[in-house]
């Protein structure tokens, strides 16, 4: 636990540091080096009082004995595969490549946080906590290869946090022990554990807040109250969609809040820090720049649902769909079509993202939820409880504590479902599941079934389904996926599934740097690259080498670009968006503006989009132009 406390303080410090360095216009390698030195010095100074260590103690001799049983052994194997996949492959999370990594590089290039002129509004209004934690990797290392460690290390804390919370709310010890290993194997958590998605981090902070809140109400330790507040603040800072979860976090710590008055000076400092690292600064700058706290006053992405009933039904459908997804689903396209036909048309009109949601042949980190290995046992337990099994062995331990916390978690989930409409809803709800499902782990049928050997074997067999999810992963395959899938596709050219498989593995292999063939045409001294594409296209490739280039989003100010196109010497254009820029064909427009199309290449950014043409334009440099290369 000492290491967990240290990491929580580190995350809070990095979030505070991000804003502080931005205010000083020192968001750079030197600023972060000083920041980390100050944190290390502070930890050394406060170690006797704070009671945590920077590094964990050496593993004890009975370390491997803890993993002799099937479920802990499986978790250990999954952990090894997670770290292996993260180390072997560059991050490929599409949301991160589209707006989270580019905006981090934009801030570093500017030397401070800034509102970026771009048509991709998510660069500005999305949560910042993960970015502030990850930014030192870019500033100091100028590489993205270590970013997976944020999630991978956090994944290791899930079993301990879950077990402690379960026990503190009265879940039977055997049930808590079993599910502390099973729940982290949900497809959504496992696929994000080796990636740079930020839903797992939101889950971790939520659990940490409840964990410290429950401990504080028993110990009366104000330090644990502070940690609960900081973890809850970081949770909201990760994503605005996590805001409803502040309710169960508050319920968990509520009886201990009186300790804040007894230590009012330290509590005031922690409260100020919590505000800075929470979603409050983002909501403020969103309001200042758009007039709306969420940054999307016109509901451009249609994530805000006007009809709460449609929201609950739509999100419920998506959650059920992803919760029962098996490790492999070869007929995913046909099933998608059938499910879409079954949906009432009025519901699809109210929840517009229902039609764009789709199942995949394998769970992927951009959309995975709980998965079959977690959902099916819970459904069977619920059925056993309704049938009356296990009532004689029911326990009342912790009964007074569970209802308020479970009720608060349920209300939070309903608030999300009623207001948030996204095709990735099951993934965005990952932080909600552990608390919202608490009543199911309290059912006496859980302990009743766990006394049966056949049930325990059944749970292990279901849990083994997580292995193909990791090994066959399209993002981080742990087998020679490209070579074998390509040979199979060549041997069976008429097989659509094998063709799609080969295309998918090839596309994901180059997703992190998919514009590398275009970047080859750039000279080494090209410091600023103009970018014209859609609002969901990624420019991350064009930032390489990291720290030496910057990207300018020309569609944010089309009038200026059309009037003075050669303010950028080099411009990358996605050809199919050009008709929205000018009625004149691109080749004719380039010739009229003294530009040369140096490269035109078909490149696949997403498998569902297929090959699309990308062009590299070179404009004649105006006389007396000054280089805008990033230092």
C-alpha positions in Angstrom: 0.0 0.0 0.0 2.9 2.4 0.6 3.9 2.2 -3.0 0.3 2.9 -4.0 0.2 6.1 -1.8 3.5 7.3 -3.3 2.1 6.8 -6.9 -1.1 8.6 -6.0 0.8 11.6 -4.7 3.0 11.5 -7.8 0.0 11.6 -10.1 -1.4 14.5 -8.1 1.9 16.3 -8.2 2.3 15.8 -12.0 -1.2 17.2 -12.5 -0.4 20.2 -10.3 3.0 20.6 -12.0 1.4 20.7 -15.5 -0.7 23.7 -14.7 2.1 25.4 -12.7 4.7 25.0 -15.4 2.1 26.2 -17.9 1.5 29.4 -15.9 5.3 30.0 -15.9 5.6 29.1 -19.6 8.2 26.4 -18.6 6.4 23.3 -19.8 9.5 21.7 -21.1 12.2 19.1 -20.2 14.0 21.5 -17.7 10.7 22.3 -15.9 9.8 18.6 -15.5 13.3 17.7 -14.4 13.1 20.3 -11.6 9.6 19.2 -10.7 10.6 15.6 -10.3 13.6 16.5 -8.3 11.4 18.5 -6.0 9.0 15.6 -5.6 11.8 13.2 -4.8 13.2 15.6 -2.2 9.8 16.1 -0.7 9.2 12.3 -0.4 12.5 11.9 1.3 11.7 14.7 3.7 8.2 13.6 4.5 8.8 9.9 4.6 8.8 9.4 8.4 5.5 11.3 8.7 3.7 10.3 5.5 4.6 6.7 5.9 5.2 5.7 2.3 8.2 4.6 0.3 9.2 5.4 -3.3 10.1 1.8 -4.1 8.4 -1.4 -2.9 10.1 -3.7 -0.4 11.9 -6.7 -1.9 9.6 -9.6 -2.7 9.1 -12.0 0.1 10.0 -15.7 -0.1 6.4 -16.8 -0.4 5.8 -14.6 -3.4 5.3 -17.5 -5.8 3.2 -19.5 -3.3 0.5 -16.8 -3.6 0.1 -17.7 -7.3 -0.2 -21.4 -7.0 -4.0 -21.4 -7.5 -5.5 -21.1 -10.9 -7.0 -17.6 -10.8 -3.9 -15.8 -9.3 -1.7 -17.8 -11.7 -3.8 -16.6 -14.6 -3.7 -13.0 -13.4 0.1 -13.3 -13.2 0.3 -14.7 -16.7 -2.0 -12.0 -18.0 0.2 -9.4 -16.3 3.3 -10.8 -18.0 1.5 -10.7 -21.4 0.4 -7.2 -20.8 3.9 -5.9 -20.1 5.3 -7.9 -23.0 2.8 -6.5 -25.5 3.3 -3.0 -24.2 7.0 -3.3 -24.5 7.0 -4.8 -28.0 4.6 -2.4 -29.7 4.2 1.3 -30.0 0.9 2.6 -28.6 -2.0 2.4 -31.1 -5.0 3.7 -29.2 -6.9 5.6 -31.9 -8.3 8.3 -29.6 -4.9 9.0 -28.1 -3.3 9.2 -31.6 -6.1 11.4 -32.9 -6.2 14.1 -30.2 -4.5 13.2 -26.9 -0.9 12.8 -28.0 -1.0 15.6 -30.6 -2.3 18.1 -28.1 0.4 17.1 -25.6 3.0 17.8 -28.3 1.3 21.1 -29.1 1.6 22.2 -25.5 5.2 21.3 -25.3 5.9 23.2 -28.6 4.2 26.2 -27.1 5.8 25.8 -23.7 2.5 25.9 -21.9 -1.1 24.6 -22.0 -3.0 26.4 -24.7 -6.4 26.3 -26.5 -5.4 24.8 -29.8 -6.9 26.2 -33.1 -8.2 23.0 -34.7 -11.5 21.5 -36.0 -10.9 18.5 -33.7 -12.5 20.0 -30.6 -11.6 17.0 -28.5 -8.0 18.3 -28.3 -9.3 21.1 -26.1 -12.4 20.0 -24.1 -11.3 16.5 -23.1 -10.0 15.5 -19.6 -6.4 16.2 -18.9 -5.3 14.1 -15.9 -3.8 11.2 -18.0 -2.0 13.7 -20.2 -0.4 15.5 -17.3 0.9 12.2 -16.0 2.2 11.1 -19.4 3.8 14.4 -20.4 7.2 13.9 -18.7 7.7 10.9 -21.0 7.5 13.2 -24.0 9.4 16.1 -22.4 12.3 14.1 -21.0 12.4 11.0 -23.2 10.9 12.3 -26.4 9.4 8.9 -26.9 6.0 7.2 -26.5 7.3 3.7 -25.8 7.1 4.0 -22.1 3.5 5.4 -21.9 2.0 2.0 -21.5 3.5 1.7 -18.0 0.9 4.1 -16.6 -1.8 1.6 -17.2 0.3 -1.5 -16.8 1.4 -0.5 -13.3 -2.1 0.6 -12.4 -3.5 -2.8 -13.5 -1.3 -4.4 -10.8 -3.2 -2.6 -8.1 -6.7 -3.7 -9.1 -6.9 -7.0 -7.2 -5.8 -5.5 -3.9 -8.1 -2.5 -4.2 -11.1 -4.7 -5.1 -10.5 -7.2 -2.3 -10.2 -4.5 0.3 -13.4 -2.7 -0.9 -15.3 -5.9 -1.1 -14.4 -6.9 2.4 -15.2 -3.4 3.8 -18.7 -3.6 2.4 -19.4 -7.0 3.7 -18.7 -9.3 0.8 -17.7 -12.8 2.0 -14.0 -13.4 2.1 -14.0 -16.3 -0.3 -16.2 -14.3 -2.8 -14.0 -11.2 -2.5 -10.9 -13.3 -3.0 -12.3 -15.0 -6.2 -13.6 -11.8 -7.8 -10.5 -9.8 -7.0 -8.8 -11.9 -9.6 -11.8 -12.3 -12.0 -13.0 -8.7 -12.4 -9.6 -7.3 -13.6 -9.7 -9.9 -16.4 -12.7 -8.2 -18.0 -11.9 -7.5 -21.6 -12.0 -3.7 -21.2 -9.5 -3.6 -18.4 -7.1 -6.2 -20.0 -7.1 -4.6 -23.4 -6.3 -1.2 -21.9 -3.7 -2.5 -19.4 -1.0 -2.5 -22.0 -2.3 0.5 -24.0 -2.6 4.3 -23.5 -6.4 4.4 -23.1 -7.5 6.4 -20.0 -10.6 4.5 -18.8 -8.5 2.1 -16.8 -6.8 5.0 -15.0 -10.3 6.5 -14.2 -11.2 3.1 -12.7 -8.1 3.0 -10.6 -8.6 6.5 -9.1 -12.3 5.7 -8.4 -11.4 2.6 -6.5 -8.6 4.3 -4.7 -10.9 7.1 -3.5 -13.5 4.6 -2.2 -10.8 2.5 -0.6 -9.3 5.4 1.3 -12.7 6.8 2.1 -13.8 3.5 3.7 -10.6 3.1 5.6 -10.8 6.7 6.9 -14.3 6.2 8.4 -12.8 3.3 10.5 -9.4 4.7 11.3 -10.3 8.4 11.7 -7.0 9.2 9.9 -7.2 12.6 8.2 -4.4 11.5 5.8 -6.7 8.9 4.4 -9.4 11.5 4.0 -7.0 13.6 2.0 -6.0 10.7 -0.2 -9.7 9.9 -0.9 -10.2 13.5 -2.0 -7.2 13.6 -4.2 -8.0 10.3 -5.9 -11.6 11.5 -6.5 -10.3 14.7 -8.0 -7.9 12.9 -10.3 -10.8 10.6 -11.4 -12.8 13.6 -12.6 -9.7 15.1 -14.2 -9.3 12.0 -16.4 -12.7 12.4 -18.1 -15.7 14.5 -17.6 -17.8 11.4 -18.1 -16.5 10.3 -14.7 -18.1 13.2 -12.8 -21.2 11.2 -11.6 -18.8 8.8 -9.8 -18.0 11.6 -7.3 -21.2 10.7 -5.5 -20.1 7.2 -4.4 -16.7 8.5 -3.5 -18.3 11.1 -1.3 -20.6 8.6 0.3 -17.6 6.4 1.1 -15.7 9.1 2.9 -18.6 11.1 4.3 -18.5 9.9 8.0 -14.8 10.8 8.2 -15.1 14.4 6.7 -15.2 15.8 10.3 -11.5 15.1 10.5 -10.9 17.9 8.1 -12.0 20.5 10.7 -9.5 19.1 13.2 -6.6 19.6 10.7 -8.0 22.6 8.9 -4.7 24.1 7.7 -3.5 20.9 6.0 -7.0 20.2 4.8 -7.2 23.6 3.2 -4.0 23.0 1.3 -5.2 19.6 0.1 -8.6 21.0 -0.9 -6.8 23.6 -3.0 -4.6 20.9 -4.6 -7.7 18.8 -5.3 -9.4 21.6 -7.1 -6.4 22.2 -9.3 -6.0 18.5 -10.3 -9.7 17.9 -10.8 -11.9 18.7 -13.8 -12.6 22.3 -12.4 -9.8 24.0 -14.4 -10.8 22.3 -17.6 -14.5 23.2 -17.1 -13.4 26.8 -16.5 -11.3 27.1 -19.7 -14.1 25.3 -21.6 -16.6 27.9 -20.5 -14.2 30.7 -21.2 -13.5 29.5 -24.8 -16.9 28.0 -25.8 -19.5 29.3 -23.3 -20.2 25.8 -22.1 -18.5 23.9 -19.2 -18.3 20.7 -21.3 -16.7 22.5 -24.3 -19.4 21.4 -26.8 -22.3 23.8 -26.6 -23.7 22.9 -30.0 -23.5 19.1 -29.2 -21.4 18.7 -32.4 -20.5 15.1 -31.6 -24.1 14.3 -30.3 -22.8 12.9 -27.1 -25.4 14.8 -25.0 -28.8 13.0 -24.9 -32.0 15.1 -24.7 -34.3 12.1 -23.9 -33.1 10.3 -20.7 -35.3 7.3 -21.5 -33.6 6.8 -24.9 -30.2 7.3 -23.2 -30.8 4.6 -20.6 -32.2 2.2 -23.2 -29.5 2.9 -25.8 -26.7 2.6 -23.3 -28.3 -0.5 -21.8 -28.3 -2.1 -25.2 -24.7 -1.2 -25.9 -23.6 -2.4 -22.4 -25.4 -5.8 -22.9 -24.0 -6.2 -26.3 -20.3 -5.7 -25.2 -20.8 -7.5 -21.9 -21.7 -10.8 -23.6 -19.0 -10.6 -26.2 -17.0 -13.8 -26.4 -13.2 -13.8 -27.0 -13.7 -14.6 -30.7 -16.8 -13.7 -32.8 -16.2 -14.7 -36.5 -19.7 -13.6 -37.6 -19.5 -10.2 -36.1 -20.6 -8.3 -39.3 -23.7 -10.4 -39.8 -24.6 -10.1 -36.1 -24.2 -6.4 -36.2 -26.6 -6.2 -39.1 -29.2 -8.3 -37.4 -29.0 -6.4 -34.1 -29.3 -3.1 -35.9 -32.5 -4.3 -37.7 -34.0 -5.3 -34.3 -33.6 -1.8 -32.9 -36.7 0.5 -33.0 -36.2 3.4 -35.4 -37.4 6.0 -32.8 -34.7 4.8 -30.4 -32.0 5.0 -33.1 -33.1 8.6 -33.8 -32.8 9.6 -30.2 -29.6 7.7 -29.6 -27.8 8.4 -32.9 -24.6 6.4 -32.0 -26.6 3.1 -31.8 -26.2 2.6 -35.5 -22.5 3.4 -35.5 -21.7 0.9 -32.8 -20.4 -2.5 -34.0 -19.2 -5.7 -32.6 -15.7 -6.9 -33.6 -14.3 -10.3 -34.4 -12.1 -9.8 -31.3 -12.5 -7.4 -28.4 -10.5 -4.1 -29.0 -9.5 -1.5 -26.5 -11.5 1.2 -28.2 -14.8 -0.4 -27.4 -14.5 -3.5 -25.1 -16.6 -3.7 -21.9 -16.8 -6.5 -19.3 -16.9 -9.5 -21.7 -18.4 -12.9 -21.4 -16.0 -14.2 -18.8 -17.2 -11.7 -16.2 -20.9 -11.2 -17.3 -22.0 -14.9 -17.6 -21.0 -15.9 -14.0 -22.8 -12.8 -12.6 -25.9 -13.6 -14.6 -25.9 -17.2 -13.4 -25.3 -16.1 -9.8 -28.3 -13.7 -10.1 -30.4 -16.6 -11.4 -29.3 -18.8 -8.6 -30.2 -16.1 -6.1 -33.6 -15.7 -7.6 -34.1 -19.4 -7.3 -33.4 -19.2 -3.6 -30.0 -20.9 -3.4 -27.7 -19.8 -0.6 -30.3 -18.0 1.6 -29.5 -20.1 4.6 -25.9 -19.0 4.6 -26.6 -15.3 4.1 -24.4 -12.9 6.1 -25.4 -9.5 7.5 -21.8 -8.3 7.9 -21.5 -4.8 6.6 -25.2 -4.6 5.6 -25.5 -1.1 7.0 -22.6 0.1 4.9 -23.4 -1.4 1.5 -26.8 0.1 0.6 -25.7 3.8 0.6 -22.6 3.0 -1.4 -24.3 0.7 -3.8 -27.2 3.1 -4.2 -24.9 6.0 -4.9 -23.0 3.9 -7.5 -26.3 2.9 -9.1 -27.5 6.5 -9.3 -24.2 7.6 -10.8 -24.5 4.9 -13.5 -28.1 5.9 -14.3 -27.0 9.6 -14.6 -24.3 8.6 -17.1 -26.7 6.4 -19.1 -29.4 9.1 -19.2 -27.1 11.9 -20.4 -24.2 10.4 -22.3 -24.6 9.0 -25.8 -21.5 7.4 -27.3 -20.9 4.3 -29.3 -18.1 3.6 -26.9 -20.4 3.6 -23.9 -19.4 0.2 -22.5 -15.8 1.3 -22.5 -16.6 4.7 -20.9 -18.5 2.9 -18.2 -15.5 0.8 -17.1 -14.9 3.0 -14.0 -18.6 2.4 -13.0 -18.8 -1.4 -13.1 -16.9 -2.3 -9.9 -19.1 -0.2 -7.6 -22.4 -0.5 -9.6 -22.2 -4.3 -9.4 -21.5 -4.5 -5.6 -25.0 -5.9 -4.9 -24.3 -8.9 -7.0 -21.2 -9.8 -5.0 -23.2 -9.5 -1.8 -25.6 -12.2 -2.9 -25.5 -15.3 -0.7 -25.6 -17.4 -3.9 -22.0 -16.3 -4.6 -20.7 -18.2 -1.5 -23.1 -21.1 -2.1 -21.8 -21.7 -5.7 -18.2 -21.2 -4.7 -18.4 -24.2 -2.4 -19.0 -26.3 -5.5 -15.9 -27.6 -7.3 -17.7 -27.6 -10.6 -18.5 -23.9 -10.3 -14.9 -23.1 -9.5 -13.7 -25.0 -12.5 -16.3 -23.3 -14.6 -15.0 -19.9 -13.5 -11.4 -20.8 -14.4 -12.4 -22.1 -17.8 -14.3 -18.9 -18.6 -11.5 -16.7 -17.3 -9.1 -18.5 -19.7 -10.9 -16.8 -22.5 -8.9 -13.7 -21.8 -5.8 -15.3 -23.2 -6.9 -15.3 -26.9 -7.9 -11.7 -26.4 -4.4 -10.8 -25.5 -2.5 -13.2 -27.7 -4.5 -12.5 -30.8 -4.9 -8.8 -30.1 -4.9 -6.7 -33.3 -3.1 -3.9 -31.4 -0.4 -6.0 -29.7 -0.4 -9.6 -31.1 1.8 -12.0 -29.3 2.2 -14.3 -32.3 3.5 -13.7 -35.9 0.2 -12.2 -36.9 1.2 -10.3 -40.0 3.2 -13.1 -41.6 0.7 -15.8 -41.0 -2.4 -13.8 -41.8 -0.8 -12.6 -45.0 0.0 -16.1 -46.1 -3.5 -17.3 -45.3 -5.0 -14.4 -47.2 -2.8 -15.2 -50.2 -3.7 -18.9 -50.0 -7.4 -18.2 -49.8 -8.2 -15.1 -51.8 -11.9 -15.7 -51.9 -12.2 -15.9 -48.1 -13.4 -12.5 -46.9 -12.7 -13.2 -43.3 -9.0 -14.0 -43.9 -8.7 -11.0 -46.2 -10.1 -8.7 -43.5 -7.8 -10.4 -40.9 -4.7 -9.7 -42.9 -5.7 -6.1 -43.6 -6.5 -5.5 -40.0 -3.2 -6.8 -38.6 -1.3 -4.8 -41.3 -3.2 -1.6 -40.5 -2.8 -1.8 -36.8 0.9 -2.6 -37.2 1.5 0.9 -38.7 -1.3 2.8 -36.9 1.1 4.6 -34.6 3.0 6.1 -37.6 0.6 5.5 -40.5 1.7 8.7 -42.4 5.4 7.6 -42.4 5.3 7.1 -46.2 4.2 10.7 -46.6 6.8 11.9 -44.0 9.5 10.4 -46.1 9.1 13.3 -48.6 9.8 15.9 -46.0 13.3 17.4 -45.7 15.1 17.0 -42.4 14.9 20.7 -41.6 11.1 21.0 -42.1 10.0 22.5 -38.8 6.3 23.2 -39.3 3.9 21.0 -41.2 0.5 22.2 -42.3 -2.3 19.6 -41.9 -5.7 19.5 -43.7 -7.9 16.5 -42.9 -11.1 15.5 -41.2 -11.9 16.0 -37.5 -11.2 12.4 -36.7 -7.9 12.0 -38.5 -4.6 11.8 -36.7 -1.6 13.9 -37.4 0.6 12.3 -34.8 3.0 10.8 -37.5 3.9 14.3 -38.7 5.3 15.3 -35.3 8.2 12.9 -35.7 11.0 13.3 -34.8 9.4 14.3 -31.5 10.5 17.7 -30.2 11.8 18.8 -33.6 8.6 19.5 -35.5 5.1 20.9 -35.0 1.9 20.6 -36.8 -0.3 23.6 -37.8 -4.1 22.8 -38.2 -4.9 24.9 -41.3 -8.7 24.0 -41.4 -9.1 26.0 -38.2 -8.7 29.2 -40.2 -9.6 28.4 -43.9 -9.9 32.0 -44.9 -6.3 32.7 -43.9 -5.1 29.5 -45.6 -6.9 30.2 -48.8 -5.7 33.8 -48.9 -2.1 33.0 -47.9 -1.5 29.3 -48.5 2.3 29.5 -48.6 2.6 30.5 -44.9 3.4 26.8 -44.5 6.0 25.5 -46.8 4.9 21.9 -46.4 1.3 20.8 -46.2 -0.2 17.3 -45.8 -3.8 17.0 -47.2 -6.3 14.2 -47.1 -7.6 14.3 -50.6 -11.2 13.4 -49.9 -11.7 16.4 -47.7 -10.5 18.9 -50.3 -13.9 19.4 -51.9 -15.0 20.9 -48.6 -12.1 23.4 -48.8 -12.3 24.5 -52.4 -14.4 23.7 -55.5 -11.2 23.8 -57.6 -9.6 20.4 -57.9 -6.5 20.0 -55.7 -4.0 19.6 -58.6 -5.3 22.8 -60.4 -5.4 24.7 -57.2 -1.9 23.8 -56.3 -0.6 24.8 -59.7 -2.3 28.1 -59.4 -0.7 28.8 -56.0 2.8 27.9 -56.9 2.7 24.5 -55.1 3.9 21.1 -56.2 2.3 17.9 -55.2 5.4 15.9 -54.1 3.6 12.7 -53.1 0.2 11.1 -53.5 -0.2 7.8 -51.7 -3.2 5.5 -50.9 -3.0 4.9 -47.1 -5.3 3.0 -44.8 -5.9 4.8 -41.5 -8.8 2.7 -40.3 -9.8 -0.7 -41.8 -13.5 0.4 -42.0 -12.4 3.5 -44.1 -10.2 1.5 -46.5 -7.4 3.1 -48.5 -7.6 6.9 -48.9 -5.3 9.3 -50.8 -3.0 11.5 -48.9 -1.0 14.2 -50.6 2.2 16.2 -49.7 2.3 19.7 -51.1 5.4 21.9 -51.2 4.8 25.7 -51.5 7.5 28.0 -52.7 9.0 29.7 -49.6 8.2 33.4 -49.6 11.2 35.7 -49.7 12.3 36.7 -46.2 10.3 33.9 -44.6 11.5 33.0 -41.1 11.8 29.3 -40.1 9.1 28.3 -37.6 10.9 25.2 -36.5 10.2 24.1 -33.0 13.2 24.3 -30.7 
